[in-house]
C-alpha cells in the first residue's frame, strides 16, 4: 500500500501562530500565492514547505525547503 503524502506550507499570517496550509501542486509546480481562509499570501510570507504523511499510524512532517 502506498502512503498518501501532501505538501503543506508554513506561513506568516501576522497572528504569530504560523499555521500550516495545504498547497496545490500541478504539473507546472506549486501554485502561488498560497490561500488560507480567502486570504492570499505571497511567496515572501512562506516560511518553508513540508511533506505531511502517515507512517505506521503516526503523522510525520518533514521539511523539504523554502524554494518552491
CHARMM internal coordinates of N, CA and C (Angstrom, degrees):
IC EDIT
DIST 1 N 1 CA 1.4432
DIST 1 CA 1 C 1.5241
ANGL 1 N 1 CA 1 C 109.20
DIST 1 C 2 N 1.2979
ANGL 1 CA 1 C 2 N 115.87
DIHE 1 N 1 CA 1 C 2 N 133.37
DIST 2 N 2 CA 1.4524
ANGL 1 C 2 N 2 CA 120.76
DIHE 1 CA 1 C 2 N 2 CA -177.35
DIST 2 CA 2 C 1.5287
ANGL 2 N 2 CA 2 C 110.10
DIHE 1 C 2 N 2 CA 2 C -91.09
DIST 2 C 3 N 1.3243
ANGL 2 CA 2 C 3 N 116.16
DIHE 2 N 2 CA 2 C 3 N 135.36
DIST 3 N 3 CA 1.4541
ANGL 2 C 3 N 3 CA 120.72
DIHE 2 CA 2 C 3 N 3 CA 179.86
DIST 3 CA 3 C 1.5217
ANGL 3 N 3 CA 3 C 110.06
DIHE 2 C 3 N 3 CA 3 C -74.60
DIST 3 C 4 N 1.3343
ANGL 3 CA 3 C 4 N 116.37
DIHE 3 N 3 CA 3 C 4 N 143.29
DIST 4 N 4 CA 1.4472
ANGL 3 C 4 N 4 CA 121.16
DIHE 3 CA 3 C 4 N 4 CA 177.28
DIST 4 CA 4 C 1.5183
ANGL 4 N 4 CA 4 C 107.95
DIHE 3 C 4 N 4 CA 4 C -93.33
DIST 4 C 5 N 1.3117
ANGL 4 CA 4 C 5 N 115.89
DIHE 4 N 4 CA 4 C 5 N 124.40
DIST 5 N 5 CA 1.4543
ANGL 4 C 5 N 5 CA 121.20
DIHE 4 CA 4 C 5 N 5 CA 179.42
DIST 5 CA 5 C 1.5169
ANGL 5 N 5 CA 5 C 109.19
DIHE 4 C 5 N 5 CA 5 C -114.54
DIST 5 C 6 N 1.3234
ANGL 5 CA 5 C 6 N 116.12
DIHE 5 N 5 CA 5 C 6 N 146.49
DIST 6 N 6 CA 1.4560
ANGL 5 C 6 N 6 CA 120.37
DIHE 5 CA 5 C 6 N 6 CA 176.55
DIST 6 CA 6 C 1.5215
ANGL 6 N 6 CA 6 C 108.53
DIHE 5 C 6 N 6 CA 6 C -129.40
DIST 6 C 7 N 1.3196
ANGL 6 CA 6 C 7 N 114.67
DIHE 6 N 6 CA 6 C 7 N 149.09
DIST 7 N 7 CA 1.4587
ANGL 6 C 7 N 7 CA 121.35
DIHE 6 CA 6 C 7 N 7 CA 179.39
DIST 7 CA 7 C 1.5175
ANGL 7 N 7 CA 7 C 108.13
DIHE 6 C 7 N 7 CA 7 C -96.04
DIST 7 C 8 N 1.3235
ANGL 7 CA 7 C 8 N 116.49
DIHE 7 N 7 CA 7 C 8 N 130.70
DIST 8 N 8 CA 1.4571
ANGL 7 C 8 N 8 CA 122.22
DIHE 7 CA 7 C 8 N 8 CA 177.78
DIST 8 CA 8 C 1.5208
ANGL 8 N 8 CA 8 C 108.83
DIHE 7 C 8 N 8 CA 8 C -129.18
DIST 8 C 9 N 1.3138
ANGL 8 CA 8 C 9 N 115.32
DIHE 8 N 8 CA 8 C 9 N 156.63
DIST 9 N 9 CA 1.4615
ANGL 8 C 9 N 9 CA 121.57
DIHE 8 CA 8 C 9 N 9 CA 177.34
DIST 9 CA 9 C 1.5184
ANGL 9 N 9 CA 9 C 108.35
DIHE 8 C 9 N 9 CA 9 C -121.45
DIST 9 C 10 N 1.3075
ANGL 9 CA 9 C 10 N 116.17
DIHE 9 N 9 CA 9 C 10 N 143.31
DIST 10 N 10 CA 1.4606
ANGL 9 C 10 N 10 CA 120.83
DIHE 9 CA 9 C 10 N 10 CA 173.60
DIST 10 CA 10 C 1.5184
ANGL 10 N 10 CA 10 C 106.09
DIHE 9 C 10 N 10 CA 10 C -98.31
DIST 10 C 11 N 1.3320
ANGL 10 CA 10 C 11 N 116.65
DIHE 10 N 10 CA 10 C 11 N 125.70
DIST 11 N 11 CA 1.4585
ANGL 10 C 11 N 11 CA 120.13
DIHE 10 CA 10 C 11 N 11 CA -174.14
DIST 11 CA 11 C 1.5223
ANGL 11 N 11 CA 11 C 111.69
DIHE 10 C 11 N 11 CA 11 C -120.68
DIST 11 C 12 N 1.3108
ANGL 11 CA 11 C 12 N 114.77
DIHE 11 N 11 CA 11 C 12 N 157.63
DIST 12 N 12 CA 1.4542
ANGL 11 C 12 N 12 CA 122.01
DIHE 11 CA 11 C 12 N 12 CA 172.80
DIST 12 CA 12 C 1.5180
ANGL 12 N 12 CA 12 C 106.27
DIHE 11 C 12 N 12 CA 12 C -98.35
DIST 12 C 13 N 1.3341
ANGL 12 CA 12 C 13 N 116.67
DIHE 12 N 12 CA 12 C 13 N 101.65
DIST 13 N 13 CA 1.4593
ANGL 12 C 13 N 13 CA 120.75
DIHE 12 CA 12 C 13 N 13 CA -177.76
DIST 13 CA 13 C 1.5276
ANGL 13 N 13 CA 13 C 112.76
DIHE 12 C 13 N 13 CA 13 C -95.09
DIST 13 C 14 N 1.3273
ANGL 13 CA 13 C 14 N 117.35
DIHE 13 N 13 CA 13 C 14 N 6.00
DIST 14 N 14 CA 1.4489
ANGL 13 C 14 N 14 CA 121.56
DIHE 13 CA 13 C 14 N 14 CA 177.52
DIST 14 CA 14 C 1.5157
ANGL 14 N 14 CA 14 C 114.82
DIHE 13 C 14 N 14 CA 14 C 88.90
DIST 14 C 15 N 1.3345
ANGL 14 CA 14 C 15 N 118.36
DIHE 14 N 14 CA 14 C 15 N -5.39
DIST 15 N 15 CA 1.4616
ANGL 14 C 15 N 15 CA 121.27
DIHE 14 CA 14 C 15 N 15 CA -178.91
DIST 15 CA 15 C 1.5250
ANGL 15 N 15 CA 15 C 112.50
DIHE 14 C 15 N 15 CA 15 C -94.08
DIST 15 C 16 N 1.3231
ANGL 15 CA 15 C 16 N 117.23
DIHE 15 N 15 CA 15 C 16 N -13.03
DIST 16 N 16 CA 1.4526
ANGL 15 C 16 N 16 CA 120.96
DIHE 15 CA 15 C 16 N 16 CA -177.21
DIST 16 CA 16 C 1.5091
ANGL 16 N 16 CA 16 C 113.55
DIHE 15 C 16 N 16 CA 16 C 88.72
DIST 16 C 17 N 1.3390
ANGL 16 CA 16 C 17 N 117.90
DIHE 16 N 16 CA 16 C 17 N 0.39
DIST 17 N 17 CA 1.4660
ANGL 16 C 17 N 17 CA 121.53
DIHE 16 CA 16 C 17 N 17 CA -177.97
DIST 17 CA 17 C 1.5290
ANGL 17 N 17 CA 17 C 112.33
DIHE 16 C 17 N 17 CA 17 C -88.95
DIST 17 C 18 N 1.3277
ANGL 17 CA 17 C 18 N 119.10
DIHE 17 N 17 CA 17 C 18 N -26.11
DIST 18 N 18 CA 1.4638
ANGL 17 C 18 N 18 CA 125.19
DIHE 17 CA 17 C 18 N 18 CA -179.48
DIST 18 CA 18 C 1.5302
ANGL 18 N 18 CA 18 C 112.12
DIHE 17 C 18 N 18 CA 18 C 50.97
DIST 18 C 19 N 1.3477
ANGL 18 CA 18 C 19 N 117.51
DIHE 18 N 18 CA 18 C 19 N 63.80
DIST 19 N 19 CA 1.4689
ANGL 18 C 19 N 19 CA 121.55
DIHE 18 CA 18 C 19 N 19 CA -175.63
DIST 19 CA 19 C 1.5239
ANGL 19 N 19 CA 19 C 113.32
DIHE 18 C 19 N 19 CA 19 C -72.80
DIST 19 C 20 N 1.3369
ANGL 19 CA 19 C 20 N 114.54
DIHE 19 N 19 CA 19 C 20 N 159.48
DIST 20 N 20 CA 1.4613
ANGL 19 C 20 N 20 CA 122.14
DIHE 19 CA 19 C 20 N 20 CA 171.91
DIST 20 CA 20 C 1.5254
ANGL 20 N 20 CA 20 C 107.94
DIHE 19 C 20 N 20 CA 20 C -89.47
DIST 20 C 21 N 1.3343
ANGL 20 CA 20 C 21 N 116.74
DIHE 20 N 20 CA 20 C 21 N 136.98
DIST 21 N 21 CA 1.4547
ANGL 20 C 21 N 21 CA 122.16
DIHE 20 CA 20 C 21 N 21 CA -178.61
DIST 21 CA 21 C 1.5299
ANGL 21 N 21 CA 21 C 107.92
DIHE 20 C 21 N 21 CA 21 C -130.47
DIST 21 C 22 N 1.3344
ANGL 21 CA 21 C 22 N 116.46
DIHE 21 N 21 CA 21 C 22 N 134.07
DIST 22 N 22 CA 1.4652
ANGL 21 C 22 N 22 CA 119.97
DIHE 21 CA 21 C 22 N 22 CA 176.94
DIST 22 CA 22 C 1.5214
ANGL 22 N 22 CA 22 C 110.23
DIHE 21 C 22 N 22 CA 22 C -63.61
DIST 22 C 23 N 1.3376
ANGL 22 CA 22 C 23 N 115.09
DIHE 22 N 22 CA 22 C 23 N 143.08
DIST 23 N 23 CA 1.4587
ANGL 22 C 23 N 23 CA 121.32
DIHE 22 CA 22 C 23 N 23 CA -177.95
DIST 23 CA 23 C 1.5195
ANGL 23 N 23 CA 23 C 108.57
DIHE 22 C 23 N 23 CA 23 C -117.20
DIST 23 C 24 N 1.3154
ANGL 23 CA 23 C 24 N 115.94
DIHE 23 N 23 CA 23 C 24 N 137.63
DIST 24 N 24 CA 1.4588
ANGL 23 C 24 N 24 CA 121.12
DIHE 23 CA 23 C 24 N 24 CA 178.29
DIST 24 CA 24 C 1.5253
ANGL 24 N 24 CA 24 C 109.45
DIHE 23 C 24 N 24 CA 24 C -85.87
DIST 24 C 25 N 1.3453
ANGL 24 CA 24 C 25 N 115.54
DIHE 24 N 24 CA 24 C 25 N 130.09
DIST 25 N 25 CA 1.4570
ANGL 24 C 25 N 25 CA 121.61
DIHE 24 CA 24 C 25 N 25 CA -179.46
DIST 25 CA 25 C 1.5210
ANGL 25 N 25 CA 25 C 108.55
DIHE 24 C 25 N 25 CA 25 C -118.08
DIST 25 C 26 N 1.3321
ANGL 25 CA 25 C 26 N 116.11
DIHE 25 N 25 CA 25 C 26 N 133.10
DIST 26 N 26 CA 1.4638
ANGL 25 C 26 N 26 CA 120.96
DIHE 25 CA 25 C 26 N 26 CA 176.84
DIST 26 CA 26 C 1.5238
ANGL 26 N 26 CA 26 C 108.93
DIHE 25 C 26 N 26 CA 26 C -126.27
DIST 26 C 27 N 1.3115
ANGL 26 CA 26 C 27 N 115.98
DIHE 26 N 26 CA 26 C 27 N -175.48
DIST 27 N 27 CA 1.4703
ANGL 26 C 27 N 27 CA 119.14
DIHE 26 CA 26 C 27 N 27 CA 179.38
DIST 27 CA 27 C 1.5226
ANGL 27 N 27 CA 27 C 111.53
DIHE 26 C 27 N 27 CA 27 C -64.52
DIST 27 C 28 N 1.3099
ANGL 27 CA 27 C 28 N 117.38
DIHE 27 N 27 CA 27 C 28 N -25.56
DIST 28 N 28 CA 1.4669
ANGL 27 C 28 N 28 CA 121.60
DIHE 27 CA 27 C 28 N 28 CA 179.90
DIST 28 CA 28 C 1.5158
ANGL 28 N 28 CA 28 C 113.38
DIHE 27 C 28 N 28 CA 28 C -83.82
DIST 28 C 29 N 1.3232
ANGL 28 CA 28 C 29 N 117.14
DIHE 28 N 28 CA 28 C 29 N -12.73
DIST 29 N 29 CA 1.4606
ANGL 28 C 29 N 29 CA 120.70
DIHE 28 CA 28 C 29 N 29 CA 179.28
DIST 29 CA 29 C 1.5149
ANGL 29 N 29 CA 29 C 111.68
DIHE 28 C 29 N 29 CA 29 C 128.89
DIST 29 C 30 N 1.3116
ANGL 29 CA 29 C 30 N 116.09
DIHE 29 N 29 CA 29 C 30 N -155.29
DIST 30 N 30 CA 1.4578
ANGL 29 C 30 N 30 CA 122.77
DIHE 29 CA 29 C 30 N 30 CA -177.34
DIST 30 CA 30 C 1.5232
ANGL 30 N 30 CA 30 C 109.18
DIHE 29 C 30 N 30 CA 30 C -83.66
DIST 30 C 31 N 1.3360
ANGL 30 CA 30 C 31 N 115.89
DIHE 30 N 30 CA 30 C 31 N 133.19
DIST 31 N 31 CA 1.4569
ANGL 30 C 31 N 31 CA 120.78
DIHE 30 CA 30 C 31 N 31 CA 179.59
DIST 31 CA 31 C 1.5293
ANGL 31 N 31 CA 31 C 109.22
DIHE 30 C 31 N 31 CA 31 C -79.91
DIST 31 C 32 N 1.3139
ANGL 31 CA 31 C 32 N 115.83
DIHE 31 N 31 CA 31 C 32 N 120.09
DIST 32 N 32 CA 1.4597
ANGL 31 C 32 N 32 CA 122.10
DIHE 31 CA 31 C 32 N 32 CA 178.19
DIST 32 CA 32 C 1.5160
ANGL 32 N 32 CA 32 C 108.37
DIHE 31 C 32 N 32 CA 32 C -120.72
DIST 32 C 33 N 1.3070
ANGL 32 CA 32 C 33 N 121.73
DIHE 32 N 32 CA 32 C 33 N 147.08
DIST 33 N 33 CA 1.4580
ANGL 32 C 33 N 33 CA 128.74
DIHE 32 CA 32 C 33 N 33 CA 2.72
DIST 33 CA 33 C 1.5167
ANGL 33 N 33 CA 33 C 111.94
DIHE 32 C 33 N 33 CA 33 C -75.86
DIST 33 C 34 N 1.3335
ANGL 33 CA 33 C 34 N 115.99
DIHE 33 N 33 CA 33 C 34 N 161.61
DIST 34 N 34 CA 1.4551
ANGL 33 C 34 N 34 CA 123.50
DIHE 33 CA 33 C 34 N 34 CA -179.57
DIST 34 CA 34 C 1.5286
ANGL 34 N 34 CA 34 C 108.31
DIHE 33 C 34 N 34 CA 34 C -81.77
DIST 34 C 35 N 1.3509
ANGL 34 CA 34 C 35 N 117.06
DIHE 34 N 34 CA 34 C 35 N 139.89
DIST 35 N 35 CA 1.4595
ANGL 34 C 35 N 35 CA 121.13
DIHE 34 CA 34 C 35 N 35 CA -177.77
DIST 35 CA 35 C 1.5225
ANGL 35 N 35 CA 35 C 111.03
DIHE 34 C 35 N 35 CA 35 C -113.23
DIST 35 C 36 N 1.3493
ANGL 35 CA 35 C 36 N 115.16
DIHE 35 N 35 CA 35 C 36 N 137.76
DIST 36 N 36 CA 1.4668
ANGL 35 C 36 N 36 CA 121.50
DIHE 35 CA 35 C 36 N 36 CA 174.93
DIST 36 CA 36 C 1.5202
ANGL 36 N 36 CA 36 C 108.09
DIHE 35 C 36 N 36 CA 36 C -143.81
DIST 36 C 37 N 1.3227
ANGL 36 CA 36 C 37 N 116.73
DIHE 36 N 36 CA 36 C 37 N 120.44
DIST 37 N 37 CA 1.4640
ANGL 36 C 37 N 37 CA 122.99
DIHE 36 CA 36 C 37 N 37 CA 177.77
DIST 37 CA 37 C 1.5309
ANGL 37 N 37 CA 37 C 112.76
DIHE 36 C 37 N 37 CA 37 C 53.60
DIST 37 C 38 N 1.3225
ANGL 37 CA 37 C 38 N 116.97
DIHE 37 N 37 CA 37 C 38 N 39.93
DIST 38 N 38 CA 1.4592
ANGL 37 C 38 N 38 CA 121.36
DIHE 37 CA 37 C 38 N 38 CA 178.16
DIST 38 CA 38 C 1.5145
ANGL 38 N 38 CA 38 C 114.39
DIHE 37 C 38 N 38 CA 38 C 82.18
DIST 38 C 39 N 1.3149
ANGL 38 CA 38 C 39 N 118.16
DIHE 38 N 38 CA 38 C 39 N -3.74
DIST 39 N 39 CA 1.4705
ANGL 38 C 39 N 39 CA 122.14
DIHE 38 CA 38 C 39 N 39 CA 177.91
DIST 39 CA 39 C 1.5218
ANGL 39 N 39 CA 39 C 108.31
DIHE 38 C 39 N 39 CA 39 C -101.75
DIST 39 C 40 N 1.3140
ANGL 39 CA 39 C 40 N 116.06
DIHE 39 N 39 CA 39 C 40 N 143.97
DIST 40 N 40 CA 1.4566
ANGL 39 C 40 N 40 CA 121.54
DIHE 39 CA 39 C 40 N 40 CA -179.85
DIST 40 CA 40 C 1.5215
ANGL 40 N 40 CA 40 C 109.70
DIHE 39 C 40 N 40 CA 40 C -108.17
DIST 40 C 41 N 1.3476
ANGL 40 CA 40 C 41 N 115.12
DIHE 40 N 40 CA 40 C 41 N 137.99
DIST 41 N 41 CA 1.4606
ANGL 40 C 41 N 41 CA 121.63
DIHE 40 CA 40 C 41 N 41 CA -179.05
DIST 41 CA 41 C 1.5217
ANGL 41 N 41 CA 41 C 109.22
DIHE 40 C 41 N 41 CA 41 C -120.13
DIST 41 C 42 N 1.3090
ANGL 41 CA 41 C 42 N 116.14
DIHE 41 N 41 CA 41 C 42 N 123.17
DIST 42 N 42 CA 1.4603
ANGL 41 C 42 N 42 CA 122.65
DIHE 41 CA 41 C 42 N 42 CA -179.30
DIST 42 CA 42 C 1.5290
ANGL 42 N 42 CA 42 C 110.62
DIHE 41 C 42 N 42 CA 42 C -70.63
DIST 42 C 43 N 1.3395
ANGL 42 CA 42 C 43 N 117.39
DIHE 42 N 42 CA 42 C 43 N 163.45
DIST 43 N 43 CA 1.4723
ANGL 42 C 43 N 43 CA 120.78
DIHE 42 CA 42 C 43 N 43 CA -177.70
DIST 43 CA 43 C 1.5321
ANGL 43 N 43 CA 43 C 114.88
DIHE 42 C 43 N 43 CA 43 C -56.97
DIST 43 C 44 N 1.3325
ANGL 43 CA 43 C 44 N 118.29
DIHE 43 N 43 CA 43 C 44 N -26.58
DIST 44 N 44 CA 1.4698
ANGL 43 C 44 N 44 CA 118.87
DIHE 43 CA 43 C 44 N 44 CA 179.48
DIST 44 CA 44 C 1.5312
ANGL 44 N 44 CA 44 C 112.01
DIHE 43 C 44 N 44 CA 44 C -72.10
DIST 44 C 45 N 1.3407
ANGL 44 CA 44 C 45 N 118.80
DIHE 44 N 44 CA 44 C 45 N -14.55
DIST 45 N 45 CA 1.4634
ANGL 44 C 45 N 45 CA 123.07
DIHE 44 CA 44 C 45 N 45 CA 176.90
DIST 45 CA 45 C 1.5237
ANGL 45 N 45 CA 45 C 112.35
DIHE 44 C 45 N 45 CA 45 C -90.84
DIST 45 C 46 N 1.3465
ANGL 45 CA 45 C 46 N 117.09
DIHE 45 N 45 CA 45 C 46 N -7.68
DIST 46 N 46 CA 1.4660
ANGL 45 C 46 N 46 CA 121.71
DIHE 45 CA 45 C 46 N 46 CA 179.51
DIST 46 CA 46 C 1.5284
ANGL 46 N 46 CA 46 C 108.35
DIHE 45 C 46 N 46 CA 46 C -83.52
DIST 46 C 47 N 1.3311
ANGL 46 CA 46 C 47 N 117.08
DIHE 46 N 46 CA 46 C 47 N 124.06
DIST 47 N 47 CA 1.4571
ANGL 46 C 47 N 47 CA 121.71
DIHE 46 CA 46 C 47 N 47 CA -179.28
DIST 47 CA 47 C 1.5193
ANGL 47 N 47 CA 47 C 112.08
DIHE 46 C 47 N 47 CA 47 C -86.55
DIST 47 C 48 N 1.3312
ANGL 47 CA 47 C 48 N 117.55
DIHE 47 N 47 CA 47 C 48 N -26.86
DIST 48 N 48 CA 1.4569
ANGL 47 C 48 N 48 CA 121.14
DIHE 47 CA 47 C 48 N 48 CA 179.47
DIST 48 CA 48 C 1.5158
ANGL 48 N 48 CA 48 C 110.67
DIHE 47 C 48 N 48 CA 48 C 174.28
DIST 48 C 49 N 1.3362
ANGL 48 CA 48 C 49 N 115.02
DIHE 48 N 48 CA 48 C 49 N 163.00
DIST 49 N 49 CA 1.4510
ANGL 48 C 49 N 49 CA 122.02
DIHE 48 CA 48 C 49 N 49 CA 177.66
DIST 49 CA 49 C 1.5235
ANGL 49 N 49 CA 49 C 109.21
DIHE 48 C 49 N 49 CA 49 C -109.59
DIST 49 C 50 N 1.3314
ANGL 49 CA 49 C 50 N 115.63
DIHE 49 N 49 CA 49 C 50 N 143.86
DIST 50 N 50 CA 1.4541
ANGL 49 C 50 N 50 CA 122.39
DIHE 49 CA 49 C 50 N 50 CA -176.57
DIST 50 CA 50 C 1.5170
ANGL 50 N 50 CA 50 C 109.86
DIHE 49 C 50 N 50 CA 50 C -135.00
DIST 50 C 51 N 1.3355
ANGL 50 CA 50 C 51 N 116.75
DIHE 50 N 50 CA 50 C 51 N 153.81
DIST 51 N 51 CA 1.4604
ANGL 50 C 51 N 51 CA 122.71
DIHE 50 CA 50 C 51 N 51 CA 173.06
DIST 51 CA 51 C 1.5205
ANGL 51 N 51 CA 51 C 106.79
DIHE 50 C 51 N 51 CA 51 C -107.64
DIST 51 C 52 N 1.3393
ANGL 51 CA 51 C 52 N 115.85
DIHE 51 N 51 CA 51 C 52 N 127.56
DIST 52 N 52 CA 1.4672
ANGL 51 C 52 N 52 CA 121.61
DIHE 51 CA 51 C 52 N 52 CA 179.48
DIST 52 CA 52 C 1.5267
ANGL 52 N 52 CA 52 C 107.63
DIHE 51 C 52 N 52 CA 52 C -111.87
DIST 52 C 53 N 1.3473
ANGL 52 CA 52 C 53 N 116.30
DIHE 52 N 52 CA 52 C 53 N 129.01
DIST 53 N 53 CA 1.4590
ANGL 52 C 53 N 53 CA 121.16
DIHE 52 CA 52 C 53 N 53 CA -179.81
DIST 53 CA 53 C 1.5196
ANGL 53 N 53 CA 53 C 109.12
DIHE 52 C 53 N 53 CA 53 C -153.10
DIST 53 C 54 N 1.3270
ANGL 53 CA 53 C 54 N 115.85
DIHE 53 N 53 CA 53 C 54 N 168.38
DIST 54 N 54 CA 1.4595
ANGL 53 C 54 N 54 CA 121.81
DIHE 53 CA 53 C 54 N 54 CA 178.93
DIST 54 CA 54 C 1.5235
ANGL 54 N 54 CA 54 C 109.26
DIHE 53 C 54 N 54 CA 54 C -107.77
DIST 54 C 55 N 1.3330
ANGL 54 CA 54 C 55 N 116.53
DIHE 54 N 54 CA 54 C 55 N 132.55
DIST 55 N 55 CA 1.4603
ANGL 54 C 55 N 55 CA 122.78
DIHE 54 CA 54 C 55 N 55 CA 179.64
DIST 55 CA 55 C 1.5236
ANGL 55 N 55 CA 55 C 107.65
DIHE 54 C 55 N 55 CA 55 C -130.23
DIST 55 C 56 N 1.3340
ANGL 55 CA 55 C 56 N 116.55
DIHE 55 N 55 CA 55 C 56 N 111.70
DIST 56 N 56 CA 1.4661
ANGL 55 C 56 N 56 CA 122.44
DIHE 55 CA 55 C 56 N 56 CA -178.56
DIST 56 CA 56 C 1.5253
ANGL 56 N 56 CA 56 C 112.34
DIHE 55 C 56 N 56 CA 56 C 54.07
DIST 56 C 57 N 1.3376
ANGL 56 CA 56 C 57 N 116.47
DIHE 56 N 56 CA 56 C 57 N 42.18
DIST 57 N 57 CA 1.4500
ANGL 56 C 57 N 57 CA 121.03
DIHE 56 CA 56 C 57 N 57 CA 177.20
DIST 57 CA 57 C 1.5053
ANGL 57 N 57 CA 57 C 115.60
DIHE 56 C 57 N 57 CA 57 C 81.40
DIST 57 C 58 N 1.3204
ANGL 57 CA 57 C 58 N 118.20
DIHE 57 N 57 CA 57 C 58 N 1.73
DIST 58 N 58 CA 1.4654
ANGL 57 C 58 N 58 CA 121.82
DIHE 57 CA 57 C 58 N 58 CA 179.81
DIST 58 CA 58 C 1.5215
ANGL 58 N 58 CA 58 C 109.64
DIHE 57 C 58 N 58 CA 58 C -114.69
DIST 58 C 59 N 1.3209
ANGL 58 CA 58 C 59 N 116.05
DIHE 58 N 58 CA 58 C 59 N 135.95
DIST 59 N 59 CA 1.4545
ANGL 58 C 59 N 59 CA 120.58
DIHE 58 CA 58 C 59 N 59 CA 179.03
DIST 59 CA 59 C 1.5265
ANGL 59 N 59 CA 59 C 110.21
DIHE 58 C 59 N 59 CA 59 C -75.25
DIST 59 C 60 N 1.3128
ANGL 59 CA 59 C 60 N 115.82
DIHE 59 N 59 CA 59 C 60 N 129.77
DIST 60 N 60 CA 1.4616
ANGL 59 C 60 N 60 CA 121.77
DIHE 59 CA 59 C 60 N 60 CA 178.48
DIST 60 CA 60 C 1.5213
ANGL 60 N 60 CA 60 C 108.68
DIHE 59 C 60 N 60 CA 60 C -118.28
DIST 60 C 61 N 1.3222
ANGL 60 CA 60 C 61 N 116.96
DIHE 60 N 60 CA 60 C 61 N 142.66
DIST 61 N 61 CA 1.4526
ANGL 60 C 61 N 61 CA 123.17
DIHE 60 CA 60 C 61 N 61 CA 175.43
DIST 61 CA 61 C 1.5160
ANGL 61 N 61 CA 61 C 107.23
DIHE 60 C 61 N 61 CA 61 C -132.25
DIST 61 C 62 N 1.3437
ANGL 61 CA 61 C 62 N 115.78
DIHE 61 N 61 CA 61 C 62 N 123.43
DIST 62 N 62 CA 1.4632
ANGL 61 C 62 N 62 CA 120.71
DIHE 61 CA 61 C 62 N 62 CA 179.77
DIST 62 CA 62 C 1.5166
ANGL 62 N 62 CA 62 C 110.23
DIHE 61 C 62 N 62 CA 62 C -124.75
DIST 62 C 63 N 1.3213
ANGL 62 CA 62 C 63 N 115.75
DIHE 62 N 62 CA 62 C 63 N 134.65
DIST 63 N 63 CA 1.4572
ANGL 62 C 63 N 63 CA 121.07
DIHE 62 CA 62 C 63 N 63 CA 179.06
DIST 63 CA 63 C 1.5227
ANGL 63 N 63 CA 63 C 109.97
DIHE 62 C 63 N 63 CA 63 C -74.37
DIST 63 C 64 N 1.3476
ANGL 63 CA 63 C 64 N 115.16
DIHE 63 N 63 CA 63 C 64 N 135.42
DIST 64 N 64 CA 1.4628
ANGL 63 C 64 N 64 CA 119.67
DIHE 63 CA 63 C 64 N 64 CA 179.64
DIST 64 CA 64 C 1.5313
ANGL 64 N 64 CA 64 C 111.67
DIHE 63 C 64 N 64 CA 64 C -116.55
DIST 64 C 65 N 1.3240
ANGL 64 CA 64 C 65 N 118.08
DIHE 64 N 64 CA 64 C 65 N -3.27
DIST 65 N 65 CA 1.4608
ANGL 64 C 65 N 65 CA 120.86
DIHE 64 CA 64 C 65 N 65 CA 175.26
DIST 65 CA 65 C 1.5036
ANGL 65 N 65 CA 65 C 113.27
DIHE 64 C 65 N 65 CA 65 C 126.66
DIST 65 C 66 N 1.3271
ANGL 65 CA 65 C 66 N 115.79
DIHE 65 N 65 CA 65 C 66 N 179.64
DIST 66 N 66 CA 1.4639
ANGL 65 C 66 N 66 CA 122.04
DIHE 65 CA 65 C 66 N 66 CA -178.66
DIST 66 CA 66 C 1.5126
ANGL 66 N 66 CA 66 C 112.19
DIHE 65 C 66 N 66 CA 66 C -103.67
DIST 66 C 67 N 1.3023
ANGL 66 CA 66 C 67 N 118.11
DIHE 66 N 66 CA 66 C 67 N -25.49
DIST 67 N 67 CA 1.4558
ANGL 66 C 67 N 67 CA 123.11
DIHE 66 CA 66 C 67 N 67 CA -175.92
DIST 67 CA 67 C 1.5326
ANGL 67 N 67 CA 67 C 110.57
DIHE 66 C 67 N 67 CA 67 C -77.32
DIST 67 C 68 N 1.3402
ANGL 67 CA 67 C 68 N 118.12
DIHE 67 N 67 CA 67 C 68 N 119.92
DIST 68 N 68 CA 1.4739
ANGL 67 C 68 N 68 CA 119.05
DIHE 67 CA 67 C 68 N 68 CA -179.68
DIST 68 CA 68 C 1.5159
ANGL 68 N 68 CA 68 C 111.96
DIHE 67 C 68 N 68 CA 68 C -68.38
END
COOR INIT
IC SEED 1 N 1 CA 1 C
IC BUILD
